[in-house]
Amino acid sequence: MKFKYGKIFLLGFGSFGFSLLWVVYNNFVPLFLEERFSLQPAMIGFFMTLDNIAALLIQPPVGALSDRLRTPLGRRMPFILVGVPVAATAFGFIPVAAALPVFVACTMTLLLSMAFWRTPVVALLADVTPSQYRSQANGVTNLMGGIGAIIGTLGGGALYAQNHAYPFWMGSGAVVLAALILLAFVREPKTYISAAEEEPRFLKSLQALWKERERSVLRMLATIFFSYLAYNAIEAFFTLYAKNHLGLPGEDGAQLLGQFVLLLVLFALPAGMLGGTLGRRTSIFIGCLALMTVVLAIFLLPPATLLIPLASLPVVGVVPIIGLCLMAGGMAWAMINVNTLPMVVDMTDDLHAGTYTGFYYIAFTLAAIFGPNINGWIVQLSGNNYNLIMLASPFFLAIAMIMLLGVHRGEAKTGA
């Protein structure tokens, strides 16, 4: 198995389509819930976790199932073929659903179908990449995902101002295009389980993980949980934060978040390379420390200061002080985001890559469930003080750093 950047860039189209769709969903669905259906912050926070509840129930067993599946297309591709068309159709109907029950039906269909194919497409990274190059490969896929997120924030914000449905239709088209590229150009390795090998079973693997005396895997999953808890707490409410705390229109809040995503994209490849040189654990620790500093600065500075313009750049437009902070945060988040998945995957063998990707998504998804709910209640109980979402995040990042100190596995397997 050879490492080729071109093959990884093509694989990255899965992250491209997935990220673009979710950025549009996270940016504009909260606005629909507040403006169209008049929901309170706590209820909006709960609604924004429904996708993660679906993912928690579906993604881990699907990851283990994809480890066992054998078809002429491979073990991951059938999930993409089934999940993508359903997701694209449901997503396109969300902005035109005028009644809340119809809106919920569209979003639930989207959430279930997206959960069905996410773990298999991410597990492809381990299938086609040798261990020592997985941080670099994950940097490439994060780069592609970041490009999708930039289009979803900057392009989505501009399209939303013209017609609220346009960003969603763009997302539907992007995810279909990404799936077609994967099916056309990415070939899975022909791997089969010999008679001596045990087929991966999710519950049995989970039990074995819990019984391990060496706790690096569990500590790594805790690190992922708390770092993503800090991130998702902010992401789910950022457009409402921009609207209610900074006094910006919804589309401007989405474009402002695009400045974070831009630096996440630009720094994805360097973050993967740093993971290969400094080590993955060290890179994640530096990222947590830097992101904690940035978010504390945003919390402490008043809105008038945060909105002071510093420069005007192509694509992103005017960069205020908060934009500069978000750009620094994007670089820090790249250090965390790029290196966590390779650490988890390299704590097992290639046979169980899908299963351990499922473990990764358990931690990731639990954080995405608790983050919006915790911050939704914080905002509501404080009389809609949206600035408080910037206070809980550093606390969770500090816990993530403590958990990371107990991780002693997951670096690249140089002999692979």
N, C-alpha and C positions, 0 to 999 in steps of 0.2 A: 504494500500500500504506500504510494508516494504522495507527498504534499505538493499540491499545485494551487497557486493563488487563483488562477482562472476558474477552476472547479469550485472553489470556495465562494468566489463572487457570485457564480450562478446559484449555488446553494443559498446564498444570502438573500435571494429574491423572496424566499419564504418569510424571512424576518422583515423584509421591505413591506410586503403586503400586509402582514400581521400588524406591524407597528403603525402603518398609516391608518388602518381601520380603527385601531384602538385609540389612537390619539384623537381622531375625529369624534369617536364615541365619548371619551372622557372629557373633551373640551365642551361639547355642545349638548349632550344629553342632560347634564345638570341645569343648563339654561332652559331647556324645554320643561324640565320638571318644576322649576321655579316660576317661569313666566307663563307657560301654557296650562300647567296643572296645579299651580299654587301650593306646592309641597313645602313643608318646613325643613330647615337644615338637617335635623336628625333623620328625617325620612329620606331626604336626598342621599345622605350618607349611607343609609341602609340599602337603598336602591342601587347605588353604585358599587355595592359589594356582591350583588346577586351573580354577576359574571364569575366572581371568584369562588362563590359557593358551588356553582356548577362545575367549575374547573377542579375544585378540591375533590368532588365526588367522581369525576370522570377521568381526569388526566392521569393520575397514578396507575389505576388498573389498565387504562388504554396503553400506557407506556410498557407495562409488563406484557400485555397481549401482543403488542407489536414486536417484542423480542421473540415471541414464539411463532408468529405468523410466517408462513412461507407461501408465496404466490409467484407467478411469472413476472409480475411487476416489482417484486421485492416484499419486504416486510413492513415498510413505512408508507409507501405510495398509495395503497388502497384507502387509507384513512384520509389522505388529502383529496382523493377523487370523490369520496362521499361527502366530506365536511364542507369543502369550499363552495360548491354551487348553492347549497342550502344557506350558508352564512351570507353569501353575496346577495341573494334574493331578499332575505329577511332584513339585512342592513339597509337596502334601498328603500324599504317601505317605512322605516322608522320616522323620517321627518314628515311624512304625509299622514301619519296616524293621528287623527284629531281627538279620538276618544281614548281615555286612559286604559281600558281593557284591551283595545287593539294595540296600543303602544306597548303595553306589557307583553302581549302575545308575540309581537315582532322582536322585542328585545330578548325574551326568553328563548325563542327559536335561534336567534343569533348566538346567544351565550352557550347553548348546548352544542351547537354545531362547531363553534370555534374551539371549545374545549376538546372536542373529539379528535381534532387533527394537530393541535399545537405540539404536544409531547413527541409524536412520531417525527414531525418535521425538524424539531430541535435535536432529537436523537440521531438524525442523519449526520450531524457534525462529528460525533464520535465514530460513526460507521466509516466515514471517508477520510479521516484525519488521524495520523499517528499521534501518540500521546504527547511527544515533546513539542508539537506544533499546535496544540489545541487552544492555548491562549491567543496565539496569533490568528488562528482560524476564527475564534470567537470574536476577535477584534474586527475581522472582515465582516462577519455576519452582523455585528453591532453597527458597523459603518453603514451597511445596507439598511438595517432597521432604522438607523438615525436619519438616513436620507428620506425614508418613508415618513418618519415623524416630522421632519422639517416641512415636507410637502403638506402633511396633514395639519400642521400648525400655521405656517405662513400662508400657504396656498388655501388651506381650509378656512382661515380667518377672512381672507379676501373673498372667497366664494360665498361664505356665510352672509357677508354684508350684501351680496347681490340677491341671493335666494337661499333660505335656510336648508333646502334640500340638496343643493349642489355638492357640498362636501361629502355627504353620504353616498351620493351616486358616484363620485370620484373614488371613494373607498371601495365600493362594490367592484368597480372596474379594475382597480389596482390589485385586489386579492385574486381575482380570476386570472389576470395576466401573470401574476407571480406563480400561481399553480401550473399554468400552461408551460412556463419556462422550466419549472422543476421537472415536470413530466417529460419534456422534450430533451433536456440536456443533462440531468443528474441521474447517474446509474448507481444503484446500490451494489455493494459487494455481494458475491454469491456465497453467503455463509450459511452453514447448516450445523445442527447439533448432532454430534455423534452419539452412539448408543451409551457411551460411558458418561455423557454429560447430562445433568439434570436441567429440565426446562425451567426458565425463570417463572416464579410464581410470586405475585406481589405481596400477599399476606405473609407467606413463608419468609420472604426476603426482609420484610419489615420486622418480623419477630426476631430473625437472626441479627438484624441491625441493633435492636434494642438490647439483646443479650451480650453484645460485644463488650469485653472488658476495657478495651481501648476506645475512648469516647470521641475520637477526632471527628467522625462522621456526624454524630449528634451535635457536637459543638459547632461544626461548620454549618449545619442546617439552622442552628440557633443564630449564628452570625447573619446568615441570609435573611432569616425571619426579621430580626431587629433592624437591619439596614434597610430592607425593603419596607418595613413598617414606617420608618422615618421618611422614606421617599414617597410612598403611596399616600401617606397622610396629607402631604402637600399637593401632589398631582391632582387628586380627585376634587380639590376645592380651589385650585389656583385661579380659574376664571372667575369664580365667585369672590375670591380674595381680591383680585384686581378690580372687580366691579364695586364691591362694598367697602374695601379699605383704601384702595388707591383712587377710586372714583373714575375708572376707565370703562369704556364700552366692552362688551363681551368679546368682540372680535379682536380688540386691542390686547386684551389679556391673553388670548390664544397666540397672537403674534409675539407678545413678550416672552411667553414660554418657549417660543421657537428659538429665541436666542440661547436659551439653555440647551436645547436640542442640537443647535448648530455646533456648539463646542463639544457636545457629546459625540457627534459624528466625526468631527475633525480629529478628536483625540482618541477615537476607538482603536485605530491601528497602533499608535504609540503606546497606548495602555496595554495592549496585548504584548507588544515587544518588551515593555518594562516588566510585565509579568514573567516573561521568559528569561530576563536578565537579573532583575532584583529579586525575583521570586514572587509567586502569586500571593502568599500570605502578607508579605511586606507591602506589596502594591495595594491590596485591599485595605490594610491598616492606614496607609497614607491617605487613601481616598476618603475613608471615614472621618479622619481628623480634619481634612481640608473642608469637606462638606459641612461638618458640624460648625466650623468657624464661619463659613459663608452664611448659613441659615441664621445663626445668632446675630450676625451683622444686619441682615434683613429685618429681623424682629426688633432690634434696638433703634434703627434709624426711622425717623418720622416719614410719612408719605411724601411731604413736600421735598425732603432731601432725596428720597429714593427716585423721584421723578425728574430730578435735575438732569438735563441732557448733557452728554459728554462728547458724542460724536455721531456722525451719520455715515452708515456703511452700506455698500450695495447689498441687495437682497433683504437684509434685516431692517434697514431703515435707521431711525434714530435710536441710539443706545443710551438710555439713562443710567443712573447709578445702579438701580436694581437690575438692569440688563447686564451690567458688568459683573455684578455679584452672581447672577444666574449663569453667565458664561463660565466663571470660575467654578461654580457648582457643577456645570456640565462636564468639565474636565475631571473633577473629583469623582463624579458618579461613574464616569467611564472606567476609572481605576477599579471601582468596586464591581460594576456590572459585567465587565469583560472577563474578569478572572474567577468569579465565583463558580460558574457552571463547570469550567474545566477542572477545578479542584474537586468537585463532587464526583464527576465522571471518572477521574483518575484515582478515586478511592476504591474502585472495583475493576473487574475485567471487562473486556469488550462484549462478552455474552450478556452481561447485565446492564449495558449502557442505557437502554430504554427504561429499565426499572429504576436506576439511580437518577435518571433525568426526572422520573416521576417523583422521587423523594425531594429533589430540588424544587419541583413545582408545588409540593405540599407546603414547604416552608414559604416559598414565594406567594402562594395563594392565601395561606393563613394571614400573612402580613397584609395582603390586599383586602382581606375581609375586615380585619380589625382596624386598620389605619383610617379609612373613611368613617367608620362608626365611632371610633374614639374621638376623632376631631369634629364630627358632626355634633356630638353631644357637648364637647368643649365649647364650640361656637354658640350653640343654642342656649346652654346654661349661663354663658357669659353675656347674654343679651346681644348676640350676633356680632361678637368681636372676632372678626376673621384673622386678625393678626396673631391670635394665640395658636394658630396652626403652626407658626414658625417657632414656637417655644417647645412643643413636645418633641419635635424631630431631633434636636441635638441630644436630648435625654436618651432616646432609643439608639442613636448612633454610638453613644458612650457604652451602652450595654453590649452592642455588637462588637466593639473593640475588645471588651473584656472576654467575651466568648471566643474571639479569634485567637487570643493568646494561648488557649488550650488545644489548638489544632496543630497536629504534628504530621499529618499526611496530606496528600493531594497535590504535591508538586509534580512537575513533569517527570515521566518515567523515561529517563535518558536512554535506556537500553531498548526501548520499544522500536 
